[in-house]
Amino acid sequence: MNVPCFRSVRVGLVLLFVFLTGCGNVKQTSGLPVHASGMTQKRQYTLIGEKNFYSGYEPLNEKGDVRVVVEIPAGTSAKWEVNKESGNLEWEVTKGKPRVVHYLAYPGNYGMIPRTLLPEELGGDGDPLDVIVLGPSVPRGTILSAKIIGMIRMLDRGEQDDKLIAVMLNSHFGDINSLVELQNRYYGAATILDLWFSNYKGSGIMQSGGIVDAEEAKKVLKTAIDAYVEKERSADK
């Protein structure tokens, strides 16, 4: 056994737990966690919002911050996601059972940016852009405004599956503007996120290509927004 490596991973996981407790609510809930107001439960595992979660919101607000649809609140593990076709929030079902991530709970509010996609022709998975928002846990289906500070380059079984890192504006993370500032205030936080996403699906499934700054993250965001616009334009022809 490579003891130093094992110890570094173990220390990282301990730090992750500490970081989770600092982000807000790490309480695990059973059944359906509390969701945002204004939503209708269609079936046991489907929630309908006031608007289409995928196409009903612009990706950026008037100040240029990203809009995020929270699919998985910080501190929970139930794998909900926005259905691209219906625009509803659905609890992913695998082998007849609702999927739960069998790992440490999500270390931030995880969700997607509406009206974006990672184009398959550029190595993406064709899905909306994912983002993890640091801040207190909020209900599923909440529409957050968040500030991008970086990104983890990820491959999921060989497909591009980058994870933007953002901070909740109205939180104690809100005045952080870069990964350097995050590192200075919460030492090791970005590394912890990288470690989490590299392992939450099991060994060898996710591969990290490293952490990049906000400038690179915004380039990926622009590509994803442009790809969605182009897809809409092509569909209208």
C-alpha positions, 0 to 999 in steps of 0.5 A, spaced: 500 500 500 502 506 498 501 509 505 502 517 503 497 517 497 492 513 502 493 518 507 493 524 503 486 521 500 484 520 507 486 527 509 482 530 503 476 526 505 476 529 512 477 536 509 471 535 505 467 533 511 469 539 514 468 543 508 461 541 508 459 542 515 461 550 513 457 550 507 451 550 511 446 544 511 449 537 511 442 534 514 440 528 509 433 527 508 429 521 507 424 520 501 423 527 497 427 533 500 424 540 501 423 543 494 422 550 492 415 553 492 411 554 486 412 547 484 407 542 482 409 534 484 406 530 478 408 524 480 412 521 485 419 522 482 417 528 478 417 536 479 414 541 475 416 548 475 413 555 474 417 555 467 421 550 463 427 549 467 431 548 461 428 553 456 424 558 460 430 562 464 436 565 460 443 563 462 445 570 465 442 575 469 442 583 467 449 583 471 452 577 467 452 572 473 449 565 471 442 563 473 443 556 476 437 551 477 439 547 483 437 540 482 441 537 488 441 541 494 448 541 498 448 536 503 444 531 500 445 525 495 438 524 491 440 524 484 435 529 481 436 532 474 432 537 469 429 533 463 432 536 457 425 534 453 420 536 458 424 541 462 421 538 469 425 536 475 426 528 475 429 523 480 433 519 476 431 512 476 436 506 475 434 499 475 427 501 477 429 505 483 431 512 484 438 513 484 442 516 490 449 517 490 453 512 494 458 517 496 459 523 501 453 528 500 454 533 495 459 539 497 455 545 494 448 546 491 449 542 484 445 544 478 445 546 471 445 552 467 439 553 463 439 554 455 446 551 455 449 545 452 456 541 451 456 539 444 457 532 442 461 534 436 466 538 440 467 532 445 461 534 450 455 529 452 450 534 449 447 536 456 446 542 459 453 545 463 453 543 470 455 547 476 457 547 483 455 553 487 458 554 494 454 557 499 448 554 504 443 549 502 437 551 498 431 547 496 431 543 490 428 547 484 431 554 487 433 559 481 440 562 484 444 567 481 451 565 482 458 568 480 463 563 476 470 563 479 473 557 476 472 550 473 474 543 474 475 539 467 472 533 467 471 527 463 465 522 464 467 515 460 471 519 455 466 525 454 467 532 456 463 533 463 466 540 466 463 542 472 463 550 473 465 552 480 461 558 482 459 562 489 452 564 491 452 571 491 448 572 498 452 568 502 459 568 506 462 566 499 459 572 495 465 576 495 470 571 493 472 573 486 477 567 484 480 561 485 486 564 489 481 568 493 477 561 495 484 558 496 486 564 501 480 563 505 478 556 505 485 552 504 484 546 499 477 547 498 478 547 490 482 541 491 477 538 495 471 539 490 476 536 484 477 530 489 469 529 490 468 529 483 473 524 481 470 519 486 463 520 487 461 515 481 466 510 483 473 508 481 476 510 474 469 513 471 470 520 472 477 523 470 479 530 472 483 534 467 485 539 472 482 546 475 482 552 471 480 559 473 474 563 471 477 566 465 477 559 462 470 557 465 467 563 462 470 561 455 466 554 456 460 557 458 460 562 452 461 555 448 455 552 451 450 558 450 452 559 443 451 551 442 444 552 445 442 558 440 445 554 434 441 548 436 435 553 436 436 556 430 437 550 426 431 547 429 427 553 426 429 552 419 
